[in-house]
Amino acid sequence: SPKLPFSPQNSFFPPEQRMVLVACGPFTPSDGVAFEPLSDLLEVVARDRPDVCILFGPFLDAKHEQVESCQLLGSFSDVFRLCLRTIIEGTRSAGSQLVLVPSLRDVSHDFVYPQPPFPFPDLPKEDRARVLLVPEPCTLDID
């Protein structure tokens, strides 16, 4: 398995305690595509400042009623990119290492298994060392 930026040689973390926050989508309520649960999660990240934040998709759920009936106000990829941008910007001040793992139910991503990482070529330069886009399945070595 490839070495990830969380290995002991990196010494990114002090040797004592690590806080790892793990959350799984979907990050929308079942009756709408407002991302209130995601906003609540980002508030927790800002408050608790975990060392690592691992988020599993789906980020835009293919099984969501408004997705299935094509009632979104933008394209699947536009809504998905907005979601990712919200997550990345919302975790920036906490300084958390952010790991984004796709789901087979992510409507805007490849429906194959194993899944490749999300493509995000316009990831802001200041976030590239902090944000890790991984395949599904993957192995993470956190110290």
TORPA-4810 file (N, C-alpha, C, O; in nm, 3 decimals):
<nodes>
NODE_1_0.084_-0.119_0.000_0.000_0.000_0.000_0.088_0.125_0.000_0.196_0.125_0.060_S
NODE_2_0.043_0.231_-0.067_0.126_0.352_-0.075_0.135_0.422_0.059_0.044_0.415_0.142_P
NODE_3_0.247_0.490_0.079_0.266_0.569_0.202_0.181_0.695_0.193_0.187_0.767_0.093_K
NODE_4_0.104_0.720_0.295_0.021_0.839_0.299_0.085_0.941_0.391_0.172_0.906_0.470_L
NODE_5_0.044_1.066_0.383_0.111_1.170_0.461_0.088_1.159_0.612_0.123_1.250_0.686_P
NODE_6_0.029_1.049_0.658_0.005_1.033_0.800_0.100_0.933_0.863_0.078_0.893_0.978_F
NODE_7_0.204_0.891_0.794_0.293_0.789_0.847_0.387_0.849_0.951_0.409_0.970_0.950_S
NODE_8_0.444_0.766_1.042_0.527_0.818_1.151_0.649_0.897_1.102_0.692_0.991_1.170_P
NODE_9_0.705_0.862_0.986_0.822_0.933_0.937_0.792_1.080_0.913_0.880_1.165_0.922_Q
NODE_10_0.668_1.110_0.883_0.627_1.247_0.852_0.634_1.336_0.977_0.663_1.455_0.966_N
NODE_11_0.608_1.278_1.092_0.604_1.348_1.222_0.520_1.475_1.216_0.557_1.577_1.275_S
NODE_12_0.407_1.469_1.144_0.314_1.582_1.135_0.250_1.607_1.272_0.225_1.721_1.310_F
NODE_13_0.222_1.498_1.344_0.154_1.509_1.473_0.253_1.498_1.587_0.354_1.429_1.574_F
NODE_14_0.227_1.564_1.698_0.308_1.540_1.817_0.286_1.395_1.863_0.181_1.338_1.833_P
NODE_15_0.381_1.336_1.934_0.372_1.193_1.965_0.262_1.154_2.063_0.240_1.035_2.085_P
NODE_16_0.194_1.248_2.123_0.094_1.212_2.223_-0.039_1.168_2.163_-0.048_1.058_2.110_E
NODE_17_-0.139_1.249_2.171_-0.276_1.210_2.139_-0.319_1.258_2.002_-0.278_1.366_1.958_Q
NODE_18_-0.401_1.180_1.933_-0.458_1.218_1.804_-0.609_1.221_1.816_-0.668_1.136_1.882_R
NODE_19_-0.672_1.318_1.754_-0.818_1.318_1.746_-0.855_1.295_1.600_-0.815_1.370_1.511_M
NODE_20_-0.932_1.189_1.578_-0.976_1.155_1.443_-1.128_1.161_1.442_-1.195_1.093_1.519_V
NODE_21_-1.182_1.244_1.352_-1.327_1.253_1.335_-1.363_1.179_1.207_-1.304_1.204_1.101_L
NODE_22_-1.460_1.088_1.215_-1.504_1.011_1.098_-1.654_1.033_1.082_-1.730_1.021_1.178_V
NODE_23_-1.696_1.067_0.959_-1.839_1.086_0.932_-1.871_1.026_0.796_-1.787_1.021_0.706_A
NODE_24_-1.994_0.981_0.784_-2.038_0.915_0.661_-2.163_0.985_0.608_-2.255_1.016_0.684_C
NODE_25_-2.165_1.009_0.476_-2.281_1.071_0.413_-2.396_0.974_0.402_-2.381_0.857_0.439_G
NODE_26_-2.508_1.018_0.351_-2.528_1.148_0.288_-2.535_1.262_0.390_-2.572_1.242_0.506_P
NODE_27_-2.499_1.380_0.344_-2.491_1.498_0.430_-2.607_1.594_0.405_-2.598_1.713_0.436_F
NODE_28_-2.715_1.541_0.349_-2.837_1.620_0.326_-2.953_1.551_0.396_-2.950_1.429_0.415_T
NODE_29_-3.056_1.626_0.435_-3.176_1.561_0.488_-3.249_1.489_0.374_-3.228_1.522_0.257_P
NODE_30_-3.334_1.394_0.406_-3.402_1.316_0.302_-3.505_1.398_0.225_-3.545_1.359_0.115_S
NODE_31_-3.550_1.512_0.282_-3.656_1.589_0.216_-3.605_1.713_0.143_-3.685_1.797_0.103_D
NODE_32_-3.474_1.727_0.127_-3.420_1.842_0.055_-3.271_1.826_0.034_-3.208_1.740_0.094_G
NODE_33_-3.215_1.911_-0.052_-3.071_1.903_-0.075_-2.995_2.017_-0.009_-2.882_2.047_-0.047_V
NODE_34_-3.056_2.080_0.090_-2.982_2.175_0.170_-2.886_2.092_0.256_-2.921_1.985_0.305_A
NODE_35_-2.766_2.142_0.272_-2.663_2.064_0.342_-2.655_2.100_0.490_-2.546_2.122_0.543_F
NODE_36_-2.773_2.108_0.559_-2.771_2.142_0.702_-2.688_2.044_0.786_-2.612_2.089_0.871_E
NODE_37_-2.700_1.911_0.764_-2.617_1.820_0.843_-2.467_1.844_0.819_-2.387_1.828_0.911_P
NODE_38_-2.431_1.881_0.698_-2.291_1.912_0.668_-2.248_2.038_0.742_-2.137_2.043_0.796_L
NODE_39_-2.333_2.138_0.745_-2.301_2.261_0.819_-2.280_2.231_0.967_-2.188_2.283_1.030_S
NODE_40_-2.368_2.146_1.023_-2.352_2.106_1.164_-2.220_2.035_1.187_-2.152_2.060_1.287_D
NODE_41_-2.183_1.947_1.093_-2.056_1.874_1.105_-1.938_1.971_1.099_-1.842_1.957_1.175_L
NODE_42_-1.944_2.068_1.009_-1.834_2.163_0.996_-1.820_2.249_1.122_-1.710_2.290_1.158_L
NODE_43_-1.932_2.276_1.189_-1.926_2.348_1.317_-1.851_2.265_1.422_-1.773_2.318_1.501_E
NODE_44_-1.876_2.133_1.423_-1.807_2.044_1.516_-1.657_2.042_1.485_-1.575_2.046_1.577_V
NODE_45_-1.621_2.036_1.357_-1.480_2.037_1.318_-1.414_2.167_1.363_-1.304_2.165_1.418_V
NODE_46_-1.480_2.281_1.341_-1.424_2.411_1.382_-1.409_2.419_1.534_-1.313_2.477_1.584_A
NODE_47_-1.503_2.360_1.606_-1.499_2.366_1.753_-1.395_2.270_1.811_-1.316_2.309_1.897_R
NODE_48_-1.393_2.144_1.762_-1.309_2.040_1.822_-1.170_2.031_1.760_-1.079_1.975_1.821_D
NODE_49_-1.152_2.086_1.639_-1.023_2.089_1.571_-0.954_1.952_1.569_-0.844_1.938_1.623_R
NODE_50_-1.017_1.851_1.508_-0.953_1.719_1.503_-0.826_1.723_1.418_-0.814_1.804_1.326_P
NODE_51_-0.731_1.633_1.450_-0.609_1.624_1.370_-0.641_1.573_1.230_-0.587_1.621_1.130_D
NODE_52_-0.730_1.473_1.224_-0.769_1.413_1.097_-0.921_1.408_1.090_-0.987_1.372_1.187_V
NODE_53_-0.975_1.443_0.976_-1.119_1.437_0.952_-1.140_1.350_0.828_-1.101_1.388_0.717_C
NODE_54_-1.201_1.231_0.846_-1.224_1.138_0.736_-1.373_1.140_0.703_-1.456_1.108_0.788_I
NODE_55_-1.404_1.179_0.580_-1.544_1.187_0.538_-1.568_1.088_0.425_-1.501_1.090_0.322_L
NODE_56_-1.666_1.002_0.446_-1.708_0.903_0.346_-1.833_0.956_0.276_-1.920_1.016_0.339_F
NODE_57_-1.841_0.933_0.145_-1.961_0.970_0.070_-2.076_0.877_0.106_-2.059_0.788_0.188_G
NODE_58_-2.192_0.897_0.046_-2.213_0.986_-0.066_-2.223_1.133_-0.023_-2.282_1.166_0.079_P
NODE_59_-2.164_1.218_-0.107_-2.172_1.362_-0.085_-2.295_1.419_-0.157_-2.361_1.509_-0.105_F
NODE_60_-2.324_1.366_-0.274_-2.450_1.395_-0.343_-2.508_1.259_-0.380_-2.465_1.195_-0.476_L
NODE_61_-2.606_1.215_-0.301_-2.656_1.078_-0.303_-2.744_1.050_-0.425_-2.843_1.118_-0.448_D
NODE_62_-2.706_0.947_-0.502_-2.784_0.907_-0.620_-2.924_0.861_-0.583_-3.014_0.866_-0.667_A
NODE_63_-2.944_0.818_-0.459_-3.075_0.769_-0.414_-3.163_0.880_-0.359_-3.278_0.854_-0.320_K
NODE_64_-3.112_1.002_-0.354_-3.191_1.113_-0.300_-3.307_1.143_-0.394_-3.293_1.141_-0.516_H
NODE_65_-3.423_1.170_-0.335_-3.546_1.194_-0.412_-3.529_1.304_-0.516_-3.571_1.287_-0.630_E
NODE_66_-3.468_1.416_-0.478_-3.453_1.528_-0.572_-3.348_1.500_-0.680_-3.353_1.559_-0.788_Q
NODE_67_-3.254_1.413_-0.650_-3.155_1.374_-0.752_-3.222_1.281_-0.852_-3.209_1.298_-0.973_V
NODE_68_-3.296_1.180_-0.801_-3.363_1.084_-0.889_-3.465_1.152_-0.980_-3.483_1.110_-1.095_E
NODE_69_-3.531_1.257_-0.930_-3.633_1.325_-1.012_-3.577_1.448_-1.084_-3.652_1.525_-1.144_S
NODE_70_-3.444_1.466_-1.078_-3.376_1.578_-1.148_-3.434_1.714_-1.110_-3.462_1.796_-1.198_C
NODE_71_-3.452_1.738_-0.981_-3.507_1.866_-0.935_-3.400_1.959_-0.878_-3.432_2.057_-0.811_Q
NODE_72_-3.273_1.929_-0.905_-3.167_2.015_-0.854_-3.162_2.144_-0.933_-3.204_2.148_-1.049_L
NODE_73_-3.110_2.249_-0.872_-3.101_2.378_-0.939_-2.976_2.390_-1.026_-2.962_2.487_-1.100_L
NODE_74_-2.886_2.293_-1.017_-2.765_2.293_-1.100_-2.735_2.151_-1.145_-2.809_2.058_-1.111_G
NODE_75_-2.628_2.135_-1.221_-2.589_2.000_-1.264_-2.536_1.922_-1.145_-2.497_1.980_-1.044_S
NODE_76_-2.533_1.789_-1.159_-2.481_1.705_-1.051_-2.338_1.748_-1.015_-2.304_1.760_-0.897_F
NODE_77_-2.255_1.770_-1.117_-2.116_1.804_-1.089_-2.104_1.941_-1.022_-2.016_1.961_-0.938_S
NODE_78_-2.190_2.037_-1.058_-2.186_2.169_-0.994_-2.223_2.161_-0.846_-2.157_2.222_-0.762_D
NODE_79_-2.329_2.086_-0.816_-2.372_2.072_-0.677_-2.266_1.997_-0.596_-2.237_2.032_-0.482_V
NODE_80_-2.208_1.893_-0.658_-2.102_1.816_-0.591_-1.980_1.904_-0.562_-1.926_1.901_-0.452_F
NODE_81_-1.938_1.982_-0.662_-1.822_2.070_-0.643_-1.847_2.173_-0.534_-1.758_2.205_-0.455_R
NODE_82_-1.968_2.225_-0.530_-2.005_2.320_-0.423_-1.994_2.253_-0.286_-1.947_2.313_-0.190_L
NODE_83_-2.039_2.129_-0.278_-2.031_2.053_-0.154_-1.885_2.035_-0.112_-1.850_2.061_0.003_C
NODE_84_-1.800_1.992_-0.204_-1.657_1.973_-0.172_-1.592_2.104_-0.132_-1.515_2.108_-0.036_L
NODE_85_-1.623_2.210_-0.205_-1.565_2.341_-0.173_-1.607_2.384_-0.032_-1.527_2.439_0.044_R
NODE_86_-1.735_2.360_0.002_-1.785_2.394_0.135_-1.709_2.318_0.243_-1.672_2.374_0.346_T
NODE_87_-1.684_2.189_0.219_-1.612_2.107_0.316_-1.468_2.156_0.331_-1.419_2.172_0.443_I
NODE_88_-1.402_2.179_0.219_-1.260_2.220_0.224_-1.246_2.355_0.291_-1.160_2.373_0.378_I
NODE_89_-1.329_2.452_0.253_-1.321_2.584_0.315_-1.365_2.580_0.461_-1.311_2.652_0.545_E
NODE_90_-1.463_2.494_0.492_-1.515_2.486_0.628_-1.421_2.418_0.726_-1.438_2.432_0.847_G
NODE_91_-1.321_2.344_0.676_-1.225_2.278_0.764_-1.090_2.349_0.765_-1.000_2.311_0.840_T
NODE_92_-1.076_2.450_0.682_-0.946_2.519_0.666_-0.898_2.581_0.797_-0.782_2.565_0.834_R
NODE_93_-0.986_2.652_0.867_-0.943_2.723_0.988_-0.904_2.626_1.099_-0.821_2.659_1.184_S
NODE_94_-0.964_2.505_1.100_-0.929_2.405_1.201_-0.793_2.344_1.172_-0.729_2.290_1.263_A
NODE_95_-0.747_2.351_1.046_-0.617_2.295_1.010_-0.615_2.143_1.005_-0.508_2.083_1.000_G
NODE_96_-0.731_2.080_1.006_-0.738_1.933_1.006_-0.691_1.875_0.874_-0.718_1.931_0.768_S
NODE_97_-0.621_1.761_0.882_-0.596_1.682_0.762_-0.732_1.629_0.720_-0.804_1.572_0.802_Q
NODE_98_-0.768_1.646_0.594_-0.900_1.609_0.545_-0.886_1.496_0.444_-0.811_1.507_0.347_L
NODE_99_-0.957_1.385_0.469_-0.955_1.271_0.378_-1.097_1.253_0.324_-1.192_1.239_0.401_V
NODE_100_-1.110_1.254_0.190_-1.241_1.239_0.127_-1.246_1.106_0.053_-1.166_1.081_-0.038_L
NODE_101_-1.342_1.021_0.093_-1.355_0.886_0.038_-1.485_0.877_-0.041_-1.591_0.908_0.014_V
NODE_102_-1.480_0.836_-0.167_-1.603_0.829_-0.247_-1.693_0.713_-0.206_-1.652_0.624_-0.132_P
NODE_103_-1.816_0.717_-0.255_-1.914_0.611_-0.233_-1.971_0.571_-0.369_-1.975_0.653_-0.461_S
NODE_104_-2.016_0.447_-0.381_-2.080_0.404_-0.505_-2.210_0.480_-0.529_-2.262_0.479_-0.640_L
NODE_105_-2.263_0.545_-0.426_-2.386_0.622_-0.441_-2.362_0.770_-0.472_-2.457_0.848_-0.478_R
NODE_106_-2.236_0.810_-0.491_-2.207_0.948_-0.532_-2.247_0.964_-0.678_-2.187_0.904_-0.767_D
NODE_107_-2.350_1.045_-0.702_-2.409_1.055_-0.835_-2.314_1.113_-0.938_-2.327_1.084_-1.057_V
NODE_108_-2.219_1.193_-0.896_-2.132_1.259_-0.993_-1.997_1.190_-1.007_-1.903_1.248_-1.063_S
NODE_109_-1.984_1.066_-0.957_-1.855_0.997_-0.962_-1.868_0.861_-1.031_-1.978_0.812_-1.052_H
NODE_110_-1.753_0.802_-1.067_-1.750_0.675_-1.138_-1.819_0.564_-1.059_-1.790_0.542_-0.941_D
NODE_111_-1.911_0.496_-1.126_-1.984_0.387_-1.061_-1.914_0.255_-1.091_-1.970_0.168_-1.157_F
NODE_112_-1.792_0.242_-1.043_-1.712_0.121_-1.059_-1.649_0.087_-0.925_-1.635_0.173_-0.838_V
NODE_113_-1.612_-0.039_-0.910_-1.546_-0.079_-0.786_-1.424_-0.161_-0.822_-1.438_-0.256_-0.899_Y
NODE_114_-1.307_-0.131_-0.772_-1.276_-0.022_-0.679_-1.291_0.115_-0.745_-1.274_0.130_-0.866_P
NODE_115_-1.324_0.213_-0.663_-1.347_0.349_-0.713_-1.219_0.431_-0.709_-1.143_0.425_-0.613_Q
NODE_116_-1.196_0.507_-0.815_-1.081_0.599_-0.810_-1.112_0.717_-0.716_-1.228_0.738_-0.680_P
NODE_117_-1.009_0.792_-0.677_-1.035_0.911_-0.595_-1.116_1.014_-0.674_-1.120_1.010_-0.797_P
NODE_118_-1.179_1.105_-0.602_-1.249_1.215_-0.669_-1.148_1.297_-0.749_-1.039_1.325_-0.700_F
NODE_119_-1.183_1.336_-0.871_-1.098_1.431_-0.942_-1.129_1.572_-0.889_-1.246_1.609_-0.879_P
NODE_120_-1.030_1.647_-0.858_-1.052_1.785_-0.813_-0.933_1.870_-0.854_-0.855_1.915_-0.770_F
NODE_121_-0.919_1.891_-0.987_-0.801_1.962_-1.038_-0.789_2.105_-0.989_-0.678_2.159_-0.983_P
NODE_122_-0.901_2.169_-0.954_-0.892_2.308_-0.908_-0.889_2.319_-0.756_-0.933_2.418_-0.699_D
NODE_123_-0.837_2.215_-0.690_-0.818_2.220_-0.545_-0.725_2.338_-0.514_-0.615_2.346_-0.569_L
NODE_124_-0.768_2.430_-0.425_-0.686_2.547_-0.396_-0.546_2.508_-0.349_-0.528_2.412_-0.274_P
NODE_125_-0.447_2.584_-0.395_-0.307_2.553_-0.365_-0.280_2.544_-0.215_-0.204_2.458_-0.171_K
NODE_126_-0.344_2.632_-0.138_-0.317_2.633_0.007_-0.372_2.509_0.077_-0.337_2.483_0.192_E
NODE_127_-0.459_2.432_0.009_-0.519_2.313_0.071_-0.456_2.182_0.024_-0.489_2.076_0.076_D
NODE_128_-0.367_2.187_-0.073_-0.316_2.062_-0.133_-0.241_1.973_-0.036_-0.248_1.851_-0.047_R
NODE_129_-0.169_2.031_0.060_-0.095_1.949_0.156_-0.188_1.892_0.263_-0.153_1.795_0.331_A
NODE_130_-0.306_1.949_0.278_-0.398_1.914_0.386_-0.510_1.822_0.341_-0.565_1.748_0.423_R
NODE_131_-0.545_1.823_0.214_-0.660_1.748_0.163_-0.611_1.627_0.085_-0.529_1.640_-0.007_V
NODE_132_-0.662_1.511_0.122_-0.624_1.388_0.056_-0.748_1.324_-0.006_-0.844_1.294_0.065_L
NODE_133_-0.745_1.304_-0.137_-0.854_1.239_-0.209_-0.810_1.096_-0.233_-0.711_1.072_-0.303_L
NODE_134_-0.882_1.000_-0.175_-0.838_0.860_-0.179_-0.938_0.773_-0.255_-1.053_0.812_-0.273_V
NODE_135_-0.893_0.654_-0.301_-0.985_0.562_-0.365_-1.067_0.486_-0.261_-1.040_0.494_-0.141_P
NODE_136_-1.167_0.414_-0.308_-1.247_0.327_-0.222_-1.238_0.187_-0.282_-1.284_0.169_-0.394_E
NODE_137_-1.182_0.090_-0.217_-1.131_0.092_-0.079_-0.990_0.151_-0.072_-0.922_0.166_-0.173_P
NODE_138_-0.950_0.184_0.051_-0.815_0.234_0.072_-0.770_0.197_0.214_-0.851_0.159_0.298_C
NODE_139_-0.643_0.210_0.237_-0.587_0.188_0.370_-0.522_0.319_0.413_-0.444_0.377_0.338_T
NODE_140_-0.555_0.365_0.532_-0.493_0.486_0.587_-0.407_0.448_0.705_-0.450_0.374_0.794_L
NODE_141_-0.286_0.497_0.707_-0.195_0.475_0.819_-0.177_0.609_0.891_-0.106_0.697_0.843_D
NODE_142_-0.243_0.622_1.004_-0.233_0.744_1.082_-0.138_0.718_1.197_-0.177_0.662_1.300_I
NODE_143_-0.013_0.758_1.180_0.092_0.731_1.277_0.095_0.584_1.314_0.178_0.542_1.395_D
</nodes>
